[in-house]
Each structure stands twice: as C-alpha cells, then as structure tokens.
Amino acid sequence: MLLTISTTTRPATDLGFLLHKHPGRVQEFGQSFGVARVFYPEATEERCTAALMVEVDPIRLVRSRGTSSPDFSLGQYVNDRPYAASSMLAVALADVFRTARTGHCKARPELAAGPIELEVTVPALPCRGGPELARQLFEPLGWQVEAHALPLDEGFPEWGDSRYVRLVLRGPVRLADALNHLYVMFPVLDDAKHYWMASDEVDKLIRAGEGWLASHPERGRITRRYLGRRRSLTNTAFARLAELGDDVEEDLEPPIEEDAAAETATPETADTPTPQTGDAVDAVEPEPGPQARTPLNLLRREAVVEVLTEARARTVIDLGCGSGQLVGELLRNPEFARVAGVDVSARALAVAARRLKLDRMPDARRARLHLFQGALTYTDERFAGYDAAVLMEVVEHVDPPRLAALERVVFGTARPGLVVVTTPNSEYNVRYEFLTGMRHPDHRFEWTRAEFAAWAEGVCGEYGYRVTYRPVGEVDPEVGPPTQMGVFVRG
C-alpha cells in the first residue's frame, strides 16, 4: 500500500524537516504486520514528494492473530491488505511520522505552525460509501478532493466499479493536521480495523481529532466508524467531543448491551466487511438516544453569559477565545456594546473569523467586535478597559509556573470589575468511562474543587477581589459538577 505527500511551497525540500525524514535516504520501520519504508521520489526546490510504502507480510499477520480467532482459510493469506490503504497504513503513518503529527519542528517552527500547499495521493483506498463519502469527509477540512471509483476489472467495464477509490487531496493545510486527518479517515473510509479496539482508542481519536473533529459535520459517522460502532466507546467519545466542540450534539445511544459479535471480535473478524450493512447504517445518522443531554460546552457558554448579564456588563473581553464560540454568542446579544476576543494562536483567530463570517458581518455588528492576537502571560494595554473578562477553559492550558504571570496580567494590570473563570473539575473525571489521563491532550493540569478554591482565594488575597463559585453541568452528589466556575468581583 502506498501514500505520497507532495508540496510546492518553496523551498519544497523543507518537507524533509517537517516530516523528520531526510530526502536523501530510504528509511525502514518494522511493523507488527510487515515493514514501512519512507523515501522521496522527487526532491527539488520547486516540488518535493515523500512516499510511505507499507509492505504487508500475510504470514506474519496470520501468526500474530489470537488463538481464538476463526480460521478463514485462504482469506487469511489472500486479501486486499497488501495493496489497499487501511488501518494498517494508518498505524504505520502514526508510527513513522509520530513527531510530525504533533506539529513540532525545531528546524522550521514557523513552517510547521502554518498551512503549506500539499497534495496527498492514495492510489487504492477502500471506501464503503464511494467517492461521495470521501468528499463529505475531507472537503469540510479544507481539502479539494478528487475521488474516482476504480473498476473491478479494466478489461471488463461491464462488471462495474469496485469499492476502492483513487484519492487525491489538494490544498493549503498544516502538515500535522493533514497527517491526523489521514490517520483517522483511513479506517473510517474502510469501516474496519485490523486490530482489537481497546479503551484507549477514544483517547487516540480525541488527540488526532483535536481542532477539527468536534466541529466536523460528519463527526457522528466518523466517530462510530472509527470506534467500530461499539456503543460504550462511542458514547464516551461523543460526551468528550461535546465538552470540547462546537455546539456538538452528544448523540448518545441507549446504554444497552454491546452486540455479541462486536464483543468477541478478533483482529480478523474486525477486518472482515459486513456485507452492505455498514453503508446502510451510515446512510442516515440515528437521532440522539433518550439519554442525550445538552452539551457541556453549550452549558458553559450559557452559564458565562448568565453571569455577565446579571452583572450588567456592557463591554467584555474573552481571553483565550479559541474558535470564537463565546464571542459569537455575545455578539448576538445587543446588550453587549463591545466584545473583544484575544488568543495566542493566529490559527485559532483565523478559524474564529471564518466562524463569525467576519467578511460578511453587518457593519453595526462588526463595529462592536475586536479580534486580536496576544499572550495572556504578558502585559498588554489592549486587555484593559472592559467591564468584564472571561477565562473559559483557559487556565488549565497554562504551564503552572506561568500561572502567576497570567494572574498579574488579568487581575493586577487589566483589572476588570468582573472576571469569570471556568475550568474542569478533575474529581468528575471518574464519570468519563475509558478516560485515561486528562480530558484534553493540551491540559497542563486539572484541579479538584478544593484546589480550584485554594487558587481562587490566593488570587483574591493578592489582587483585591471576592469570589463566589457556581457549578456548570449536572452536579454529581459524590464528585460534583463536570465544570467549576469562579466569579471574581473587584473590591
């Protein structure tokens, strides 16, 4: 199976720095199912192409299967896995380009942080849903998609098309994002995985989908297919995406027993297609189950807006505005005469501008809005002059040694009359089934209620504020609410 990634962003050979693979060498990486090789068919200043070729050893694959796996005779040895992109290619990509997927590149940090012109080609990709599904999944991510069904046999056109497509993606996309798109989408399009899915698959999906999955219009289909339609895993993923995402409906399914076949699946049975049922299931997304709840990220915004309205704040600055969800909510309310959004990430601000339709915003609303880039740990006069400031799910992204700087900038220098802070309640994490570690891969810490109160009281004593606490989300009698809120009032 083969994947090529090309760029024409000059100097194109910098692709080697971003992938952390030298264009002048062929490199091999052993996999449990074969070997992956990275090489460069072309490497010039004008255009550079990196190829990932995975050679599958069917004997090794068969020998590594569980002893309880059923015997599919020749099907174990004769199948499409050596030739068509699948979860095996996704696993190899994740291993070979592990550092590139994080977006870190000391040699070219600015290049790694922004979009570059990319062309990704997959000659043969199983696609249960056809070319149209490939377009539905990749186009919302900023790709121009060429997907063409491959014939069953070119010598017999009357036999029709196969379930495989040739896929070409083009567009200005950040390389790390492109690699994570592919890592998630290969098994989603194939609708199968070659390995047993453990509980850490949810964490893998959340990490790889950071910044795009929660707002993807096909997030339900992507999540279900990636997690093999296992209800316990998909319900957990939907709950976490709802907390992170953009008005995501949790779409939770009833907590009934898993399908017996799914519970006893093996690497081979998980990789075996279910005849036509996959596409039938995905044709129409099911309605939310009876236990679906209001997404936590929506509850947070509602709680913050309620506090701001009660305080009759007229001017508000959202510190760490991200993709602009709260900013958009505030702009819809004419009672807020001036709304500002600031974020350290230029990429996040670009997403916010698109979300808010800044280029088409009516003049009267546009006059109330100010979006700008800034770091919350450095004094900035633009932060001052607002009735209220909001730190919604921000403090936990700050390294603990830098928290004192943030406190000084917000509470000591900007000094708004009202500061609203929300942050996860780590005690509630036990209610997220299969959660390992923290709720978000970028969280530096997560506080218990006592730890949050200790921090808040320290801020009040240092800078002359009073604080009250409010729960956000349903309060669990044992571990409290999923999100905790502190309302700081000056004086």
Secondary structure by P-SEA (a helix, b strand, c coil): cbbbbbbcccccccccccccccccbbbbbbcccbbbbbbbccccccbbbbbbbbbbcaaaaaaaccccccccccccccccccccccaaaaaaaaaaacccccccccccaaaaacccbbbbbbccccccccaaaaaacccccccbbbbbbbcccccccccccccccbbbbbccccaaaaaaaaaacccccccccccccccaaaaaaaaaaccccccccaaaaaaaaaacccaaaaaaaaaaaaaccccccccccccccccccccccccccccccccaaaaaaacccccccccccccaaaaaaaaaaaaaaaacccbbbbccccccaaaaaaaacccccbbbbbbccaaaaaaaaaaaccccccaaaaaabbbbbbbccccccccccccccccccccccccccaaaaaaaaacccccccbbbbbbbccccccccccccccccccccccccaaaaaaaaaaaaaacbbbbbbbbcccccccccccbbbbbbbcc
